[in-house]
Amino acid sequence: MPTEHVPTKESPASARRSAVRTLLRLWPYVRPVRARLFLAAAVAIVASCLSLVIPLVLKWLVDGPVAAGDSTGVWFGALYLLLLGITEAGLFGLRRWLVARPLAGVEAGMRAGLYARLQRLPLAFHDRWASGQLLSRATTDLMIVRLFLAFPLTFLLVNGVTILAGYAVLFAQDWTLGLVLLGPVAPMVILCSLFERRYAVVTRRAQDQVGDLTTVVEESVLGIRIVKGFGRHRSQAEAFRTLARRLRGTELGKARLLAWIWAVNTLLPELAVGAALVFGTVQVADGDLSAGTLVAFLSTALALRWPVESIGFLLAMSQEAVTATERYFEVMDAPEETRTAPGRAVGAAPVPDGVRFENVSFRYPDAPADAPPVLDGVDLHIRPGETLALVGGTGSGKTTLTALVPRLHEASGGRILLDGEDITAMPRERLRSLVSMAFEEPTLFSASIGENVLMGLADADEGTAGPELARALAVAQAEGFVGRLPEGAATQVGEQGLSLSGGQRQRLALARAVVGRPRFLVLDDPLSALDVHTEAKVEAALREVLRDTTALVVAHRPSTVLLADRVALLSGGRIAAVGTHHELLRANAEYAWLMSGESDEDRGPR
């Protein structure tokens, strides 16, 4: 999983520039709905500035109808105030209506883009990242971004305009009292800058910890059989509680910072308003200021309370959005799978040459520099229509070699040819339509059995591909148990197919691999979970399929090896021997030992 990101120490101005640059990356997603957002901001500005008209009406009321004892004028003034309040509420409601639908679309578009990006990222990326971290970015972080676009982004602008307009009204009424209310501005700017820097650190820590907690929950649910089977529920619960306590502590730290800045933004303006009240009362008593002007001044100052007090709250939400945006683009900026060699021109007539590995090497991207490569100079030729079994000890690189064929991993060196064409010159869609795979650890999705199997057949559904589905299930010897299910092939399987046995899942994965009648078939020990009787039946049916394809089969048992025309022994990252099963049994001691099933102690010294 990625290491926790902690912002570096920098000046407040630099931090603001960095935050602005980060948030500007959202513009391509916002641009299609910019007209409604700009209109909503304009409506909110008008609504907010209407609150500044109310003190002017109060001034007119106090100095006019109230002072003159004009009850009719008082009623008219009250009606004006009521209309202003209704108009202000209606405009704020209109603003919310304007932004709700388009911003929901922005969030959905960003989530779809993130999902599509995850599909295009190489396996090395997914090997490094915890699924909970990716899940939290696709859910919580994007919700935070949407809330920022809906509220803080607009109201930082709206409140800024309102404060400027309010101070203009204050100075127009009495500039000396206006200077009193300007007193807290400088200390508040400094304190808000300090708050923003400190809040950025704890916000990033909290969002990363949410990802860690999500990972633990997901792993506990997916691995519930292991947790219960080994009685580890208490240790898992303790691990969850530890992470939850850590997140709680971080969230409390955020709450303390927010409470502190809220208190400051409330206290300093209140002190200024109190001082203005004292000085204004003295001026009214001396006859230098009318009572209506003082009422209007204080009403304007009170109308500015929310725009001023909310600054800390809006900055906090904005900083959370900055962090959420950073986390989103950490995934979006990850390099996608790329071509590594020019290869032969796509579209040239393929040469029936099977599969060739030419001096292929592979090293995992995050492996230590001094670690030996997993594969080193592999040369191998699988003839057209041939089935080649790949045999080797644990950790010899068999699965890695098979993953290079459909480019689940990219070879570090050398090249792989399919019928004479370099796989790096093929579009991945075309390559993966030619190559089909079945893995030792089968993965099923929360869908019907038919939908899971037909994932191996492009543009197919259960209604039009019934014969192919039936054929694939028959090859995998799965039609029996599928037919006994309540809804047959339409039966829904649970998450990861855990409602089925290991052997049943493996047979469905094999059916998925053969349903599309692929030109090239890669099988990574696909029969390991089957009992000997079912294995024999599957092998008999699989022989018919292998006659029409070029196949590479990872094998650990002699019964699987016997499916192949030839066998390749992988040892030390290289192909150590190639021949038939009986030839290698006679000529290669390592192969004979692997097929014998003896332990290292039984094997004795080499």
Buried (B, 14 or more C-beta within 10 A) or exposed (E): BBEEBEBEEEEBEEBBEBBEEBBEBBEEBBEEBEEBBEBBBBBBBBBBBBBBBBBBBBBBBBBBBBEEEBEEBBEBBEEBBEEBEEBBEEBBEBBEEBBBEBBEBBBEBBBEBBEEBBEEBBBBBEEEBBBBBBBBBBEBBBEBBBBBBBBBBBBBBBBEBBBEBBBEBBBEBBEEBBEBBEBBBEEBEEBBBEBBBBBBBBBBBBBBBBBBBBBBBBBBEBBEEEBEEEEBEEEBEEBBEEBEEBBEBBBEBBEEBBEBBBEBBBEBBBEBBEBBBEBBBEBBEEEEBBBBBBBBBBBBBBBBBEBBBBBBBBBBBBBBBBBBBBBBBBBBEBEEBEBBBEBBEEEEEEEEBBBBBBEBBBBBEEEEEEEEBBBBBBEBBBBBBBBBBBBBBEEBBBBBBBBBBBBBBBBBBBBBBBBBBBBBBBEBEEBBBBBBBBBBEBEBEEBBBBBBBBBBBEEBEBEEBBEBBBBBBBBBBBBEBBEEBEEBBEBBBEEBBBBBEBBBBBBBBBBBBBBBBBBBBBBBBBBBBBEEEBBEEBBEBBEEBBEEBBBBBBBBBBBBBEBBBBBBBBBEBBBBBBBBBEBBBEEBEBBEBBBEEEEEEEEEEE
